Amino acid sequence: MNKLRALALGILSAIGGFVDIGDLVFNSQAGALYGYRLIWAVIVGLVGIMVYAEMCGRVVAVSGRPVSDLVRERLGFGAGLVNLGASQIVNLLTLAAEVGGVAIVLHLLSGLALRPLVLLAALALGLSLWFLPFGILERVYSYLGLALLVFAVAAVNLHPDWGAAGRGAVPSMSGDRPLVYAYFAVGILGATLSPYEVFFYSSGGVEEGWTSRSLGDNRINALLGFGLGGVLSIAIMIVAAEVLLPRGIQPEFLGTAALGPAVALGAAGFYVALIGMLAAVGGAAIEVCLSGAYTVAQFFGWPWGKHEQARDAPRFVIAWAILLGLATLIILTGVNPVQVTEYAVIFSAVALPLTYLPIFIVANDRRYMGQHANGRLANALGWVYLAVILVVAIAAVPLLMLTSGGQG
Amino acid sequence: MGRGAGRDRSAALAVLPLVLLLMGLAACGGLDEDQLHTRAQTLSGDAAEGALLATQDGDGRVGSGFVQVHARELSEATADISDALRTAHAGGDLGRRASRLAHVAAQARAVLEAVAQNPDNHRLLQSAARELGAEARSAEQIGGGP
């Protein structure tokens, strides 16, 4: 039971980060356009986030301090400030997309007008952040987000071509609109490796009081929690490949993703999918909001954390409240949350090296890590992924412009 | 100084209609084969999605609130395509195909709007699914070639 409870952080990080609005949008679009051929991008991203989340968790368990705190100490104020600024811009865009996503799912469920629902979504998220302790917050959203397993059931029920799905797990290029294909590969990698996930995971470890005795829990969280997120992402892609691709449907709206489970499983599948989407996008909003406040507070050395009373960490509370308020204002301007999602994912891809390189440096530093510094396997994988991240960061914006956001 | 400023103002007023004309032309925009193809693909996808939505609604697999919202989203998307095609500049065969595609978009928009307003009318949903399926095929055909 304790193991199951300990797994909640991994599940929330995975469901909120792996399967957020960006993942729902990019995986549905990729499946609708290219069938199973981009499954490899999910797998590459999945292994990458597992490797780096494990590093972050290990740093927390050994040093008792979150990664961004150590990054500032290790890299100095200037480099840390650049890192902070880049991650906050991406956080704000991502949070705006998630708040908009929560409002859209409520809109689809109720049929009520969208704008009041944006305010309602922001209010509900703000009240959750204010009143719920970290443990309850993570369990409510992560376990409700498990409703997204309906996509896995729908995928199996649609009897996909498992051989073709297996071939899609092997990286390849496409002769059909190769730039658009590359854009979606970069988008899936960017959505999977979102910087806020590792900052949230790391700070969550501190909130839960991890020590060196938690190294096993960290490994289980990183492997099983994020592994579950990867399975759900692939399931979303398979459902889109089975339901949308044969009909020539190119998803432009969040609601399109819910049609797949409806076709495969009927009304029950449809409603469970919408509830799962609501929990996953809501969980992601909570995660991004806290991640932004964590990194700001840790950078400036303010008291932080949900384990603190609001009066003891006022600047931390103000930081998440400002982020949530600004994100809500962005969505209230009438901008399309799905488009904001696409920009957030692409700009997060650009910022990836600023997040992952410092983590790699700290996890290798024996002054902090002692005998728990990266071993050969973690270093080999860490280097490979730094190379992947660099390619993704360089290619992201040119591909966004050359393909007009994946339009062709 | 005052006379110079007056001359500048006169020159600016003389150039203004030209600037407005250029801005107007830019807003309308030209249309090439690739753009027509992309719009046709998008329209075909929207109409096909509308057909799927109407079928699922008719079978009781989706909620009527969802159908109202999603059919309206698709209706607005097809209206945007129709408007863009009507204001685009293209001559000859390309212009004729753009005009046919704009007509298909307008028809799809009307059907989707009807679905949004009557998500519980089974007879209407059945005919809407058929019409939207036909419009998806028409758009695909127009975008594919003359």
HADDOCK unambig.tbl for C-alpha pairs under 7 A between the chains (distance, minus, plus):
assign (segid A and resid 108 and name CA) (segid B and resid 65 and name CA) 6.29 0.50 0.50
assign (segid A and resid 108 and name CA) (segid B and resid 66 and name CA) 4.53 0.50 0.50
assign (segid A and resid 108 and name CA) (segid B and resid 69 and name CA) 6.08 0.50 0.50
assign (segid A and resid 109 and name CA) (segid B and resid 65 and name CA) 6.17 0.50 0.50
assign (segid A and resid 109 and name CA) (segid B and resid 66 and name CA) 5.85 0.50 0.50
assign (segid A and resid 110 and name CA) (segid B and resid 65 and name CA) 5.58 0.50 0.50
assign (segid A and resid 111 and name CA) (segid B and resid 65 and name CA) 4.36 0.50 0.50
assign (segid A and resid 111 and name CA) (segid B and resid 66 and name CA) 6.31 0.50 0.50
assign (segid A and resid 111 and name CA) (segid B and resid 68 and name CA) 6.74 0.50 0.50
assign (segid A and resid 111 and name CA) (segid B and resid 69 and name CA) 5.99 0.50 0.50
assign (segid A and resid 247 and name CA) (segid B and resid 48 and name CA) 6.38 0.50 0.50
assign (segid A and resid 248 and name CA) (segid B and resid 45 and name CA) 5.34 0.50 0.50
assign (segid A and resid 248 and name CA) (segid B and resid 48 and name CA) 6.93 0.50 0.50
assign (segid A and resid 249 and name CA) (segid B and resid 45 and name CA) 4.09 0.50 0.50
assign (segid A and resid 249 and name CA) (segid B and resid 46 and name CA) 6.60 0.50 0.50
assign (segid A and resid 249 and name CA) (segid B and resid 48 and name CA) 6.17 0.50 0.50
assign (segid A and resid 249 and name CA) (segid B and resid 49 and name CA) 5.84 0.50 0.50
assign (segid A and resid 250 and name CA) (segid B and resid 42 and name CA) 6.99 0.50 0.50
assign (segid A and resid 250 and name CA) (segid B and resid 45 and name CA) 5.50 0.50 0.50
assign (segid A and resid 255 and name CA) (segid B and resid 70 and name CA) 6.79 0.50 0.50
assign (segid A and resid 262 and name CA) (segid B and resid 61 and name CA) 5.75 0.50 0.50
assign (segid A and resid 262 and name CA) (segid B and resid 62 and name CA) 6.62 0.50 0.50
assign (segid A and resid 266 and name CA) (segid B and resid 61 and name CA) 4.72 0.50 0.50
assign (segid A and resid 267 and name CA) (segid B and resid 60 and name CA) 6.76 0.50 0.50
assign (segid A and resid 267 and name CA) (segid B and resid 61 and name CA) 4.06 0.50 0.50
assign (segid A and resid 267 and name CA) (segid B and resid 62 and name CA) 5.54 0.50 0.50
assign (segid A and resid 270 and name CA) (segid B and resid 62 and name CA) 6.32 0.50 0.50
